[in-house]
Amino acid sequence: MEDNKYVYISTAATTVVRSTAGSLHTVVVQGGTAGTIIGYDNASSAAGNVVFSFDSTNTPNTYSFDVDLINGLVVVTGAATKLTVSAS
């Protein structure tokens, strides 16, 4: 299993955070443009089981999950929201 890691996202993008099974710990929204953030339990694409989906504001906030991921984690940001995703 991969070690603890984080990924910083600041644009509208589809980002592979983990490409193998593991755990999602937190999503920390730091500001930027408000938009939708969706996390998928998938190793490489924005498809399959949705782990989380929420509309962010540009107000900083921490979302805690501490859930197991079967396949990996792909995060889709619909706007230039600044966020850090912590997983292991």
N, C-alpha and C positions, 0 to 999 in steps of 0.2 A: 504494500500500500504506500502511496505517496505521503511525504511528510506534510505537516501543516503548511499551508500556503495562502496567499491572498492575491487577488487580481483587482487592479484599479481600472475602472471604466469611466470615460468622460465624453463619449460620443454615442450617437444612435448607432448601435452595432449588434451583431450576433457574436458572442464571445464564448469560447470553450474554456471553462474554468477548471474542470477535471475531465479526463478522458477515460477514467476507470472508476470502479465502485469506491465509495468513501463516505464522508459526512459533510453536510452543509452546516456551518455554525452561524454566521451572521451576514446580513446585508446592511451596510452602513451608508446611508444617503447623506452626502456632504453638501449638496446644493446643486447649482446648475439649472438647467431647464426642466420644468415639471413634465412628467411623461409616464407611460406605462412601463413596468419592469416585470418580466416573466422569466421564471426559471424552469427548465425542463430536466427530467431525469433521463439524460441521453449523453452519449459519449462524443457526438460530433455534429448534431443538427438540432434545430428548433422544432422538435416533434416528440410525440409520446406523452408520458405522464407529466402533468404540470405539478411542480413542487410548490410554487408560489406565483401569485399574480396580484399586483397592486399598482395603483396610480400614486406616484410620488408627488410631493410638492417640492419646492426648492428649500424647504425647512429641514435642517439636519435631523436625522432620526436613525435609530438603530433597531433593526428587526432581527430577533433571535429565533433560530429554528432548531438547531441540534437534532437533525434528522439524518437517517442513513440514506445513501443514494445507491441504487442497484447498478446503474450503468455509467454514471458520470454526471456532469452538470454543465448545461449550456444556458447562458443568460442572454436575454434579448432586451435591449433598451430602445424604447421608441422615440427618445429625445436625447439631447446632450446632458443627461443627468449625471452628476458626479457621484460615483459610489464605489465602495470597496466590498468585495465578496471574500469571505473567509471560509475555507474548506480544508479538509484533510482526507 
